[in-house]
Amino acid sequence: MSSNRLEQKNEESTAKIALKIIEEKTQPVKQGPSVQNSLMTEKISKSNPESLLLNLPPDDAMYNLGFYCDAASLHNLTITCKKGRAFFQNPLDKIGLEKLLQFVAYGNKGEVKKILDANPKLLLQKEITEDYSYGLDEKNHRKIKGTALQIAFACKDVGIQKDEEGMVEMIMDYMKQLPGGDKLIKEQIAAQFPEGWLDKKKQREEMDSSELNKIIQAIHEAKEMDDLDRLKEECKEALNKFRIYLEPKQPIEMGCCFNEQLLIEAGNLYTEYYERFGNRWDSAKNLLFWQMIVSYIKRFVPSCLAMALCQNIEFLFENNKNLERSLRFYYQPSVSFYPLYPFDNDPQFSDAPDQWRALMPGAHVRQGATLACQIEKLCQVKTLKIQQIIQQSLASTQKYSCLMM
């Protein structure tokens, strides 16, 4: 078949595909690059619905097709039609990249794998995505900028068992199949953990610790001991300052997206102050500490850490279990860690620490220290795994001690 005849067949088939998925047979044709004004008032004829698109110039027919096809249909079109590829490949890549990075941030390996099976070249592009985390403003989610691999590193999404494949490892396997894949991996890792990152990491940890201790001191100095609502009101200003401090700001472009040391320190301080704050899990000050500080900090953990908390970190290590990639609590499957509710109305944290009793075995006085111990152990394992991956990928002369806790 001649090239002209093949092009004609492609144009005819694209018009037919469009007409099949148009819900309303009488929708107006949208204006393309060279459609005349007179065509804007025409409607697809019920008696001969194919005629209008078939009589449009090729560019206009293709332009209209984009309004009536879903992404999967357009993807198939880019494979079978040269003109379709010219029109739709870039928009489809943009959609695919947005979904890919979102699923990486969400820790959804299954969906990431589907996208990479279809288009592994998306691993070369970077963009800003959002994860589940937010503080006071439900429209202000944490933003992370990078490639899929860099976002996976930012979330420390690596396997914690010896042969477990995390998000980082899976993405690297796909990148190695691309031309120059090993070099691309090195470049992306070097950009994510540049020289001087250690100083910024330490600075962030010191600032976080300072703000945490300010709110703990405010609770300690509060006169109210019995009524939680009155205590909240007394500590309102200090609580708001702490929350605003943790509110997501600029997109994260290097290093890791969450300071685990803040949650570890908060957990240890909960146990340390337990007796002074009433020596009961349901005392006003202990409830305020757990619900308004520890649980608030938990709203910013990356999805892979949330999944480990849901499955029980201690259970994972004691039984050599891989992460199940679920955000539902293992002992309370009706409750999900993510997505979040607005904080003051979040049922996940409204009755803590009771809800976490199944996840944090031991007396309530030990809950904070237990949480801290489990997260610290998990972070040490993840940090070691990341260091091993980096050492295998980069020259041994490069130092990445910034990843050490």
BELMODA-V223182 format. One record per backbone hydrogen bond with DSSP energy under -1.0 kcal/mol. NH is the residue of the N-H (numbers start at 1). CO is the residue of the C=O. E is the energy in kcal/mol with one decimal. If there is no record, write none. Layout:
nh:NH co:CO e:E
nh:NH co:CO e:E
//
This chain:
nh:6 co:2 e:-2.4
nh:7 co:3 e:-2.4
nh:8 co:4 e:-2.1
nh:9 co:5 e:-2.4
nh:10 co:6 e:-2.4
nh:11 co:7 e:-2.2
nh:12 co:8 e:-2.4
nh:13 co:9 e:-2.8
nh:14 co:10 e:-2.4
nh:15 co:11 e:-1.8
nh:16 co:12 e:-2.0
nh:17 co:13 e:-2.5
nh:18 co:14 e:-2.2
nh:19 co:15 e:-2.1
nh:20 co:16 e:-1.7
nh:21 co:17 e:-1.2
nh:27 co:24 e:-1.4
nh:39 co:36 e:-1.2
nh:42 co:39 e:-1.1
nh:51 co:48 e:-1.2
nh:54 co:50 e:-2.1
nh:55 co:51 e:-1.6
nh:61 co:57 e:-2.3
nh:62 co:58 e:-2.3
nh:63 co:59 e:-2.2
nh:64 co:60 e:-2.3
nh:65 co:61 e:-1.7
nh:66 co:62 e:-1.2
nh:67 co:64 e:-1.4
nh:68 co:65 e:-1.3
nh:69 co:65 e:-1.4
nh:74 co:70 e:-2.3
nh:75 co:71 e:-2.3
nh:76 co:72 e:-2.0
nh:77 co:73 e:-1.9
nh:78 co:74 e:-1.9
nh:80 co:76 e:-1.6
nh:81 co:77 e:-2.3
nh:85 co:81 e:-2.2
nh:86 co:82 e:-1.9
nh:87 co:83 e:-2.1
nh:88 co:84 e:-2.7
nh:89 co:85 e:-1.8
nh:92 co:88 e:-2.4
nh:93 co:89 e:-2.6
nh:94 co:90 e:-2.1
nh:95 co:91 e:-2.2
nh:96 co:92 e:-2.9
nh:97 co:93 e:-2.7
nh:98 co:94 e:-2.3
nh:99 co:95 e:-2.2
nh:100 co:96 e:-2.7
nh:101 co:97 e:-2.7
nh:102 co:98 e:-1.9
nh:103 co:99 e:-2.5
nh:104 co:100 e:-2.1
nh:105 co:101 e:-2.3
nh:106 co:102 e:-1.9
nh:107 co:104 e:-1.2
nh:108 co:103 e:-2.5
nh:109 co:107 e:-1.3
nh:112 co:108 e:-1.9
nh:113 co:109 e:-2.6
nh:114 co:110 e:-1.7
nh:115 co:111 e:-2.0
nh:116 co:112 e:-2.4
nh:117 co:113 e:-2.3
nh:118 co:114 e:-1.3
nh:119 co:115 e:-2.5
nh:122 co:119 e:-1.6
nh:123 co:120 e:-1.9
nh:124 co:121 e:-1.9
nh:125 co:122 e:-1.5
nh:127 co:146 e:-1.9
nh:129 co:144 e:-2.6
nh:131 co:142 e:-1.8
nh:140 co:137 e:-2.0
nh:142 co:133 e:-2.4
nh:144 co:129 e:-2.6
nh:145 co:252 e:-3.1
nh:146 co:127 e:-2.1
nh:151 co:147 e:-2.4
nh:152 co:148 e:-2.0
nh:153 co:149 e:-2.2
nh:154 co:150 e:-2.4
nh:155 co:151 e:-1.6
nh:156 co:153 e:-1.5
nh:157 co:152 e:-2.5
nh:158 co:156 e:-1.7
nh:164 co:161 e:-1.2
nh:168 co:157 e:-2.7
nh:170 co:166 e:-2.1
nh:171 co:167 e:-2.5
nh:172 co:168 e:-2.4
nh:173 co:169 e:-1.8
nh:174 co:170 e:-1.6
nh:175 co:171 e:-2.3
nh:176 co:172 e:-2.1
nh:178 co:175 e:-1.5
nh:181 co:178 e:-1.9
nh:184 co:180 e:-2.1
nh:185 co:181 e:-2.3
nh:186 co:182 e:-2.0
nh:187 co:183 e:-2.3
nh:188 co:184 e:-2.4
nh:189 co:185 e:-2.5
nh:190 co:186 e:-2.6
nh:191 co:187 e:-1.8
nh:192 co:188 e:-1.6
nh:193 co:189 e:-2.3
nh:197 co:194 e:-1.8
nh:200 co:196 e:-1.4
nh:201 co:197 e:-2.5
nh:202 co:198 e:-2.4
nh:203 co:199 e:-2.2
nh:204 co:200 e:-2.3
nh:205 co:201 e:-2.2
nh:206 co:202 e:-2.2
nh:207 co:203 e:-2.1
nh:208 co:204 e:-2.7
nh:209 co:205 e:-2.4
nh:210 co:206 e:-2.1
nh:211 co:207 e:-2.3
nh:212 co:208 e:-2.3
nh:213 co:209 e:-2.4
nh:214 co:210 e:-1.4
nh:215 co:211 e:-1.6
nh:216 co:212 e:-2.0
nh:217 co:213 e:-2.1
nh:218 co:214 e:-1.8
nh:219 co:215 e:-2.0
nh:220 co:216 e:-2.4
nh:221 co:217 e:-2.1
nh:231 co:227 e:-2.0
nh:232 co:228 e:-2.6
nh:233 co:229 e:-2.0
nh:234 co:230 e:-2.1
nh:235 co:231 e:-2.2
nh:239 co:235 e:-2.8
nh:240 co:236 e:-2.6
nh:241 co:237 e:-2.0
nh:242 co:238 e:-2.0
nh:243 co:239 e:-2.5
nh:244 co:240 e:-2.9
nh:245 co:241 e:-2.1
nh:246 co:242 e:-1.6
nh:252 co:143 e:-2.6
nh:255 co:192 e:-3.4
nh:257 co:154 e:-2.7
nh:260 co:258 e:-1.0
nh:262 co:259 e:-1.3
nh:264 co:260 e:-2.4
nh:265 co:261 e:-2.7
nh:266 co:262 e:-2.2
nh:267 co:263 e:-2.3
nh:268 co:264 e:-2.2
nh:269 co:265 e:-2.5
nh:270 co:266 e:-2.0
nh:271 co:267 e:-1.5
nh:272 co:268 e:-2.3
nh:273 co:269 e:-2.6
nh:277 co:273 e:-2.2
nh:278 co:275 e:-1.4
nh:279 co:274 e:-2.4
nh:283 co:280 e:-1.3
nh:287 co:283 e:-2.7
nh:288 co:284 e:-2.4
nh:289 co:285 e:-2.4
nh:290 co:286 e:-2.6
nh:291 co:287 e:-3.2
nh:292 co:288 e:-2.2
nh:293 co:289 e:-1.2
nh:294 co:289 e:-2.2
nh:295 co:290 e:-2.8
nh:297 co:293 e:-2.5
nh:298 co:294 e:-1.6
nh:299 co:296 e:-1.0
nh:300 co:297 e:-2.0
nh:301 co:298 e:-1.6
nh:306 co:302 e:-2.2
nh:307 co:303 e:-2.6
nh:308 co:304 e:-1.5
nh:309 co:305 e:-2.2
nh:310 co:306 e:-2.4
nh:311 co:307 e:-2.1
nh:312 co:308 e:-1.2
nh:316 co:312 e:-2.0
nh:317 co:313 e:-1.9
nh:318 co:314 e:-2.6
nh:319 co:315 e:-1.8
nh:321 co:316 e:-2.2
nh:329 co:335 e:-2.3
nh:330 co:310 e:-2.5
nh:335 co:332 e:-2.5
nh:337 co:327 e:-3.4
nh:345 co:342 e:-1.8
nh:346 co:343 e:-1.6
nh:349 co:346 e:-1.1
nh:354 co:351 e:-1.5
nh:357 co:354 e:-1.6
nh:360 co:356 e:-2.6
nh:366 co:363 e:-1.8
nh:367 co:364 e:-1.3
nh:370 co:366 e:-2.8
nh:371 co:367 e:-2.7
nh:372 co:368 e:-2.4
nh:373 co:369 e:-2.6
nh:374 co:370 e:-2.4
nh:375 co:371 e:-2.4
nh:376 co:372 e:-2.5
nh:377 co:373 e:-2.2
nh:378 co:374 e:-2.4
nh:379 co:375 e:-2.8
nh:380 co:376 e:-2.1
nh:381 co:377 e:-2.1
nh:382 co:378 e:-2.6
nh:383 co:379 e:-2.9
nh:384 co:380 e:-2.2
nh:385 co:381 e:-2.2
nh:386 co:382 e:-2.6
nh:387 co:383 e:-2.5
nh:388 co:384 e:-2.2
nh:389 co:385 e:-2.2
nh:390 co:386 e:-2.7
nh:391 co:387 e:-2.8
nh:392 co:388 e:-1.9
nh:393 co:389 e:-1.3
nh:394 co:390 e:-3.1
nh:398 co:395 e:-1.7
nh:403 co:400 e:-1.6
nh:404 co:401 e:-2.2
//
